[in-house]
Amino acid sequence: MLAALGRLLAGDRGARYRALGILLLLVAFNIAAWAWALVVFHSHPVLLGVAVLAYSFGMRHAFDADHIAAIDNVTRKLMHENKRPVTAGLYFSLGHSLVLMIATIAICVTLSSIDGRFSYLNSKAAVFGTVISAVFLFIMAAINMSVAKSAVDTFRRVRSGGACDQDEMELLLNKRGLLSRLFRPLFRLVTESWHLFFVGFLFGFGFDTATEVSLLGIAAAEAAKGMPIWVIMVFPVLFAAGMSLMDTTDSILMLGAYGWAFVKPVRKLYYNITVTSVSIIVALLIGGIETAGLVSQEFRLKGAMWARLNFLNGHQETVGVLIVAIFIMSWIVSMAIYRLKGYDSY
């Protein structure tokens, strides 16, 4: 894929320099965000753990179905118009992050006016929020399982010598993500990468995943403890840093993937099967841990298994690191299988 990306950008020096410059800028932004966190929390290891959690939430959120679908749809559209949308993912994540920043500030300002009453509200909202979050994750996992099964069936048919219907493939890929379905007509208005800033901004108002809700929960909990707002903003900044780095990397890699796809559509299918499968694994993992933790807490369940699940539920920074590891290992295994099986020959 990287070789395909290199060939794709070889004839466009401006796009190549933009891609490299953007990635270097985002790496610098990530380093600066972590430097801020280390300065603020150097004497508070627990809060550093929360910072790791916020960062991993951002990285994980970039792989949610709606992010993948939105960036994917626009990348395909603009490439068909002979453009090189290397900044598509960046603009989408910037618009998305802006909503989270505004929401975090609003929560902090609001909580400063209700003080002690928040502890009671938080205890009641925690159960409701966990239920909603877990149910949503399981629903999205089910939807993506259906999409993945259809993609796998199509992939097998192509491997067996069957034709790959481009219209069928486009319809299949457009089924991913709830918000991406609702806002699909909006994608027709996107003619430049920077237009995705406004799409990302609109998507941000959905607050439709556990990652976003959890980040706002972190901000709310720390605000209730009296933490200054300028310190609390470390968490959404870290979230935005991780999300923008992954969204932008995904967007750039999609250029390579669709550079492949213009030659062999089977590659596009394989790429999307991998992305969708990882999204399913993560949704089931997080939804399962949240549900198990809630059940264990409400019914006071005991035992080694419940103790391990409670540990994961109470140390979600560990889960965040596990999720990043899953993404990395999934791609390594996926690319290894692709090469070993010789799928390029189909």
N, C-alpha and C positions, 0 to 999 in steps of 0.2 A: 504493500500500500504506500509506504514511504517513497519507494522508487517511482511508483506511478505519480505520486504527488510532485516529485522532483521533475519528472518529464513534463507534467502538466504546466508547471510554473516556469520551466526552462525558457520558454519563448516570451515570457512576460516578466522582465526584470523588476518592474515596479511592484507587481503582485508578490514576487518572491521576497523583496526587501520589506514590504508591508507585513507579510506573514512573520518574518524573522523579527522585525522591530516590535510587533505587537506581543509576541511571545516573551521577548526580553523585558518589555515594559511590564507585563503581567508577573513575571518572575520577580522583578524589582518590587512591585506592589505587594506581592505575597511576603517577601522578606521584610518590607517596611511594616506590614500589618503584624507580623510575628515579633518584630523588634518592639513595637508599641506594647504588645501583650506581655512580653518578657519584662519590660521596664515597669509596667503597672502591677503585674502579678508575681514578681520575682520572689517575694516573701510569702506568697499564698499558693502553695502547690495545688490545693483543691481547685482554686479558680483557674489555674493553668490547665488542669484536667478538663474543666468546663470549656475553656478556650479551644482545646483540641477537639472536643465534641462539636462545638459550633463550626469549626473549620471542616470537620468531616461531614457534618450535615450539609454544608455548602457543596462540597465535592459530590456527595451522594445526590443532592437535589438536581445537579446538572444532568444526571442520567435518568431523571424521571421521564415518563413517556411523553408528556407534553413538551418538554424541552427538546427531546430528540426529534419529535415529529415536526415541531415548528421550524427548527433550524434545518432539518432535512428537507422539508417542503420548499423552503425559500432557496436553499442551496441548489436543489434540482431545477427550480424555476429559472433562477438567474444564470445557471450554467447553460441551460437550453437557449438563453438569450445571448450566449457567448460572452458572459461576464465571469469574473473570478472573485466571488464573494468571500474573501478571506476574513473579513471583519464581521460576518453575519452573527456568529456566536457571541462575539464580544458585545455588540450593540444590544442583542437580546438580553444578555445577563445584566448589562448596565441598567436597562429599563426595569427589569425585574427587581434588581437590588434597590433601586430608588424607592420603590413601594415599601420594601422591608425596612429601609432606613426611616421613612416617614412614620410607619406603623410603630417602630420601636420608640421613637421620640414621643409619639402620642401616648403610648402606654406608660412611659416613664413620667410624663407630665401629669397624666390622669391619676396614677397611683400615689404620687406625692401629695395629692389632695384628699385621699381617702385613708391613708395610713393603716392603722391596725385592722380595719375592716377587711383588708385584703386577705389576711390569713384564712378567715372563714370562707370567703368566696373562692379562694384558690383550692382549698381542700375539696369543695364540692365540684368545682370546674375540672379538677384533675381527672376524676373518674369519667365524667362526660367526654372530656377531650380525648382521653385514651380510647374510649369506645368508638368515637367518631373516626379517629385516626386509624385504628386497626381495621374497622369495617371498610373504610375507603381504600386502604392498602390491599385488602383481600379482593375487593371488587376490581381494582385496577390490575391485580395479578391475574384474575380470571379473564378479563378482557384481553390482556396481552398474551395469555395462554392460547386463546382462540386465534389471535393474529399470528403467533409463532407457529401453531399447528398448520395453518393455511400456508405460511411461508415455507415450512419444511416440506409439505406435500408438493408445492410448486417446485421447490428445489430438487426433490427426488424425481419429479416428472422430467425436468430439464436434463438431469443427469442420465436419465434413461433414453434420452434422444428426443424428447418431446420439445415442442416450441414454447418459447417464453413470451407470453402475451404482455406487451408493455402496458396496455390499458388495464389489464387485470392486476398487474403488479402495482400500478399507481393507486388503484382502488384499495388494494390490500394494505399498502403502507399508510394510506390516509385514515385508516381505522384506529390508529394508535392515539391514546390520550383523549381525555374528556374535553378539556378546553380547546385542544387543537381541532376537534370536530366542530365545536360551537363557533370558533373564530375562522373556520376555513375560508369563507368568502373574503375575509380581510386579507388573506395572503395574495389575492389577485391584485391588490392595490400596491403591494411591495414591489418596487422596481429598482431599489438600491439597498445595499446592506444596511445603511443607517436607518432605514424605515423600520427595521426590526426593533429599534429602541422603543418605539411606541407600542409595538405588538407585545414586547416583553413587559412593558409597563401595565398594559391591560391584563396580561396573564397574572401579574403579581397580585392583582386584586382578588384573585380566586382563593388564595390561602388554602389550597386544596390538598396539601400533602402534610404528612407528619413532620417533615423537616422544617417547614415554615412555621407551623404551629408550635413545634418544640423550641425553635429559636425565640419566638415571641414569649414563650413560657419562661425561658431562661432569663430574658430581659425583665419580665414581670417579677420573677422571684427575687432577682438582685435589687430591683428598684424598691421592692417591699422591705428589703433589709436596710435601705437607706444609702445604697451605693450611688455616687454621683453619676449624672447622665453621661458625662464625657468619658467615664470609665466603662460604663455599660455599653457604649457604642463600639467598644473593641469587639464585642461578639458579632454584631451584624457586619462589621467591616471584615472580620475573618471569614464569616459566611460568604460574603460577596467575593472575597479574594479567592477562596476555593472554588466557588461556583463559576466565576468568570474565567479562571484558568482552565477548568474542565470544559466549559461550554465553547471557549475559543479553540481549544485543542481539538475538540470533537468536530467543530465546524471546518477547521483546516484539514483534518483527516478525511472528512466527507468529500472534500475536493479530490483527494486521492482516490477514495472509494468510487466516486462517480466518474473519475478519469478511467478507472477500470471498467465501470459499467457501460460506458459508451462503446467499449470493445467487446466485453462479455457480460451480459446482464446477470449471469449466475453469480458474479462477484457481489453485485448489489444485494441480491437475495441473502447471500451468506453473511454479509456485513450486518444487515438488518436482523437476521436471525440471532446473531451474537448479541447485539445491543438489546433486543427485546428479551432474550433469555436472561441476561444479567439483571435487567429490570425486574423480571419475575422473581428471581432468586432473592434479590434485596427486599422486595415488597413482602414476600412470604416470611423472610427472616425477621424483619423489623415488626411486622404485624403479629407474628407468632410470639416474639419476646414480649411485646406490649400486652398482648392478651393473657399470656401465662403469668406475667407479673401482677396484672389486675386481679385475675382469678385467685392467685396465691394470697394476695393481700386481703381481698374481701372475704375469702373463706378460710383464712388462716391455715393454709395447707403446709404440711411439714414433709421432710424427706430430702435425700441427697439431690434428686432431680430438681425439685422445687427450689432448693438452696442455690443450685447453679443458675437456674433461670432468674431468681431474684438478684443474684450477683450481677448478671448481665444487665438486667433491667435497672439496677441501681448504679451501674458503672458504664453508662452508654458511651463514654469516650473509648472504652475497649471495643464496643460494638462498631464505633466509627472507624477505628483502625482496621477491624476485621472486614468492614465493607470495602475500604480502599484496597485491602489485600485481595478480596474477591474480584474486584474489577481488574486488577493487574494480572492475577493468575488466569482469569477467564480469557483475557485477550491473548496471553502467552499460549495457553492450551489451544485456543481457537485457531490462531495463526499456524501453530504446529500441525494441527489436524488438517488444515487446509492444504499445507504443503505436502505432508506425508500421504494424504489421500489423492493428491494430484488432481484436485478439483478444477484447476486451470485448463485441463485437457477437455473439459466438457463444453 
